[in-house]
């Protein structure tokens, strides 16, 4: 069995981390486990994944580890963002425990967990569609105002182009670029060059 990491996040200094810490400790005690490491942060869900220490959390994890949170909302600001993180954890072989919702997910989930992950993905897709629709409306307004849009010409094709949406999601989540490069079977240097050419931050 790998290590257990308790992740705690509060949005303001008016909130306390103690309730979340106590919930995680009580859950682990009932399960006969102990928390090996804590990641505690004061940051709004609107902050970047770096500021919310999500990227640090991912960098500490390996197959067989567990992440325990008091509730699912501690992990992200939207279903889409949470769905990306859940998929990343399962892909790595990490077990996720969300106490309030009674969620227990690992890389071999039961039928109930599979349904839950499917629902996450569905809601995330709906979210992306809504964002896409608003983006298209914004682009249409910009064109109507005569603004120049689109990527710079002469970029050339890359095998990464077909994965652009997924790469953007992983970057937003704070997944290290070395991990992203390995995921899409390219080198970190090639990924960096591709991001620069596409003006993706």
Secondary structure as UniProt FT lines:
FT   STRAND          4..10
FT   TURN            13..14
FT   HELIX           18..30
FT   TURN            31..32
FT   STRAND          37..42
FT   TURN            45..46
FT   TURN            49..53
FT   HELIX           54..60
FT   TURN            63..64
FT   STRAND          66..69
FT   HELIX           72..75
FT   HELIX           79..92
FT   STRAND          95..98
FT   TURN            99..102
FT   STRAND          103..105
FT   TURN            107..108
FT   HELIX           111..144
FT   TURN            145..146
FT   TURN            159..160
FT   HELIX           161..163
FT   HELIX           164..173
FT   HELIX           177..183
FT   TURN            184..185
FT   HELIX           188..197
FT   TURN            198..199
//
